[in-house]
Amino acid sequence: MKYSTLANWVKGSRGWKRSKPPPPLPLLEAVAESAPAAALPLVLQLPGGVRLEVADQAQAALAAMVVRALEESCSVFPAA
């Protein structure tokens, strides 16, 4: 690659900006009743590739705390 090609590419890429913010992620409340011990875990897919597997009620409480902390500390989730 020639230097002039690289320089023009870098110069052009500096002006690129996202035209509008990404759409807000819809959040919903889920309520689960008691399930048998052999039930499959609930899988939460969060932005940035984060994946949480929730297997019991204690883990659900921890997962809720993680989601709330992310909501308060960064713009990953829109404020409701």
N, C-alpha and C positions, 0 to 999 in steps of 0.2 A: 504494500500500500504506500502510495506517495504521501509525503508530509502534507502537501497542499490539500489532498483529499481528507486526511484526518483532521486538519485544522478547520476546514469548512464544515465537517460533520460536527465537531465539538462546538464550533460557533453557533451552528444552527440548533443544536440540541439544548443549549442554554436558554433559549427563548421559549421552549416548550413548557407549557403549564397545563394542568388539568382544567378543562373548560368549566366543569361544575363538580361539586363534591359528589361522592358516591351516594346512592340512595340509602335512606335509613334502613336498618335491619329490624324487621318486625320481631318483637319479643312476645311470648305468650306464657301464661301460667299453666303449669301442668300439675294435676293432682292425681296421685296414684294410690290405689287401695292396697292392702296387704296382698302379697303375692307368694306363691310357693318358693321354697329355697332354690329350686332349679331354674328360676326365671332368668331370662337373658338380661344383661345390664342395659340401662338407658345410655345411649351414646350422644354426647353433645359436641357438635362441631362448631368451633368458634373461629372468628376471623384470624388470619395469620397462620392457619393450619393447626391450631390448638384443638386437641381432641380429649374430652373427658368421658370416662366410662363410669357410670354410677350404678353400683350393684345393690346398695341398701339405703335405708333411711338416713343413717349417719353420714354416708358419703353424699347424699342429696343435700344435706344441710351444708356440708363443706363446699360443694359445687356452687350452691347459691351464694355463699360468701365470696367465692372467687369471682363470680359474675358481677356481683355488686361492687367489689373492689375495682374491677376493671372498668365498670361503668363510671365510678367516681374519679378514677385516676387518669383516665385517658379518653380520647374521643373514639374508641373502638365501637362503643354502643351509644346511640343517641339518647339524650335524657328524655324521659317520658313526661 
